[in-house]
Every structure is written in structure tokens, then in C-alpha cells.
Amino acid sequence: MMKLNKVLKVVLLITVFFFSKLTFSFEGSAEGDGRFIISYVEHESIINYYVPLLDAAYQSIGIKPEFVLINDKRALKLLNLGKLDADTAKTTEVLGDYPDIIKVPTPISKIEVLLICQEELFCDLSLLYQPKKTLGVIGAKEFYAELLKENKSAIVEVSSFNILLKLFKQRKVDFVFMVFDEYSKETKNSFKNSMVVQEKIGYHLLNKKHIKLLPRLDKAIQDVVAIGGFVK
């Protein structure tokens, strides 16, 4: 009997050890396999500036991130569910709908929302009141709810900046909302019939399970920005 009790104790200890290791691994990443997954979108500034910036910041605190291309809507949902660890950069007007997402305090981008119109149109927000006109946009509800509150134009919503540009150039939409920053000036300046309608600040986002990481990560981002040299 004593021998059996000893065997049971050993089995119990092994079981406790196994589950403690399993719990630790799931706290380390969204997938529970040691990866730290960060979503990004197909935008030249994100790819050429913000991904390298964040990669350098995370590496400096001992985390090797994995960047995965996911559109804005899906990324926010997955991040809120904890199936992603972080998102590269978003403005924060959407966070009220996602209680399990937190922002890193230091802003990493200042963006302009540009209204871009086909060359024959008078380019201002009055286009939103014209039912025969078509607006192309990404994340209408998530990012442009205020602007579209009284919209009467038709809306074509897409998930990729490249697709949105393609639709506009093919004249399949009359006007679009697009975001630009100082790292995408060349593309922005190529659109002559346009106007700035909003300015916003972008932040790196985390799932709240990583809240203890905030101070170190925030400092790392500040340090990398100060040093520079990470742009592709």
C-alpha cells in the first residue's frame, strides 16, 4: 500500500509539473507554442517602417515576433479574442468595441485621412450626400463611423489598400478614403484631386493578457525610434 501511495504521489507531481508548464506556454503567446504573433496590413508605411520598428523593439527585450498579414477587421476581432498577441498600428477610436485590447502609450504614427476623388469631381465631403456616387473604403464602421454618419453615397468596402487603389485607378469608385503618413508621402502626393479630412494618431496594440509587458515595450519603442536605422 505504501509503495502504491508513493507511485501515486510521483504521478501527481508529474501531472502538476506538466500542467504548470502548459499554462506557462499559453501565457507566452496567442497560440500557446512560444510564438508572439503580430498582425499587420498591406500598406507601404506599415511594411517599410512600422514592422521593422516593432521588430527591433521586441527583439531588444528578448521577444522574437512573427508578423502575419491580416486585414483590419479580422485582426481586431482576433486580437480581442487573444488569438493574436498584438497589432502593428491602429487608431484608437475603435477600442470601445474591443475591451480586451490595450494600447502601448507612446504613439508610433501620425496619419492623415485623405479624401481622393476622380479628377472630374469637385473634391469635398458633399460627395457623401450624393446617392449616385460610390465611395471606396476600408473599415467603414471601424474607422469612419463619424464621417459616414449621414452618408447617402453607395459604399464599396474592401480589405486591402492595394485593392482600394486598384478600384480607384480603374474608376470603379468615384472617391475613396485612404490614410497616409510621412513615410507614404510620394503616393499621397500622386493624387492631385484630394483633400485632408482628418488627422489621427496611431498606437501599437496588445491583447490585455500582455499588460505586464507594457512598461518595457513602451520604453523599447521609444529607444528604437530615438536611435533610428530600422527603416527598410
Summary of the structure (lengths in Angstrom):
residues: 232
radius of gyration: 22.6
end to end distance: 67.9
largest distance: 91.8
contacts: 693
relative contact order: 0.19
helix: 46%
strand: 24%
